[in-house]
Amino acid sequence: MQRRTATLEDVAREAGVSEQTVSRVLNKPHVVSERTREKVIRAMQSLHYVPNRSAQLLAGKSAPSIGLITASLTLHAPSQIAAAIKSHASTRQLEVAIAMPAMADYDSLQARLNEFRAQNIRGAIINLPLEGSIAEKLVSENPDICCLFLDISPETNVSCVRFDHHEGCGACVSHLWALGHRHFGLLAGPESSVSARMRLSSWREALHRHGVSNAVTVFGDWSAASGWRKAFELLHQYPRISAIVVANDQMALGVLSALAQLNRTGSRAISVTGYDDTADSLYFQPPLTTVAQDFNTLGKRAVELLIQQVDAPQMRIRELLPTRLVVRQSTWAVAGEAVDDNEQLIAQLKSLVEKL
């Protein structure tokens, strides 16, 4: 005998709540208390209840889903952010529809938002480094879909939650300076990337505060392969480099590989820093000093803030998350090269001026 499919009414009876409460758990779980939500979920599991999404859509109800437009998940940071978003969305009974456009231009992103609209999705997290004009146009042209951006310049007038690049980059440069480094190479991300440009600008600003103006800059494409190639380019342009500051951990891995191939150890060793603190960076050889971004917190806050925004579309949400420097074995004091007396005097004078 075929088993009867459990209904919304069955779940309500099992959980001891109204059908309206069950419906809220399915469609707007954030408006239901955690205790009640857990009771309803246990009842669904006990009865093997499966929501009829097709019926919900035909009735014009919003699907309990959010959209995520992201960079390629072959890159460590986007994949970790996507995993965090899916995990925290799941705790709120939300599915995540993921789109990975080949291009980060307006037409490509608008096409993805149109796909979300066809699925009755009314909130989207956009984790792509976008020019402010594109982000603002997307928001203006899609008033029925709430967009929350994760990688946008601070002056852009859109809702966003992002990391404080200025804080992390400044800490990285100050750490290397304290170790005696005075000759820097900067390996930035692609010039087309907003986040890459912000990190580069923050490095340069921090170096300028220390009186450094001769740092050499090259641009990679976020991959370990480009880090390997660009390390040779930096050393060719500026053989005196004692520290290479890198815009992400994957490129830093390529830099470390190139330095190992060149046998740059002992007194000829070059310090390397990364950015992201991906799970693998602890196991690089040597373990990588890097700027940590808490991707789990970013995913959690992105889901929470998008839900708030969907409930109150007129809200403009802007939140900045901290970064922190994680010091490991890929950075060390300059060997056999003491900081000269003039530099020490300049550092002392700067310290005195800051106290005035």
Secondary structure, DSSP 8 states (H G I E B T S, - for coil): -------HHHHHHHHTS-HHHHHHHHH-GGGS-HHHHHHHHHHHHHHT----HHHHHHTT---SEEEEEES-TTSHHHHHHHHHHHHHHHTTT-EEEEE--S--SHHHHHHHHHHHHHTT--EEEEES-B-HHHHHHHHHH-TTSEEEESSB-TT--S-EEEE-HHHHHHHHHHHHHHTT---EEEEE--TT-HHHHHHHHHHHHHHHHTT----EEEE--SSHHHHHHHHHHHHHH-TT--EEEESSHHHHHHHHHHHHHTT--GGG--EEEEEE--GGGGGSSS--EEEEE-HHHHHHHHHHHHHHHHHSTT---EEEE-EEEE--TT----TT----HHHHHHHHHHHHHHH-
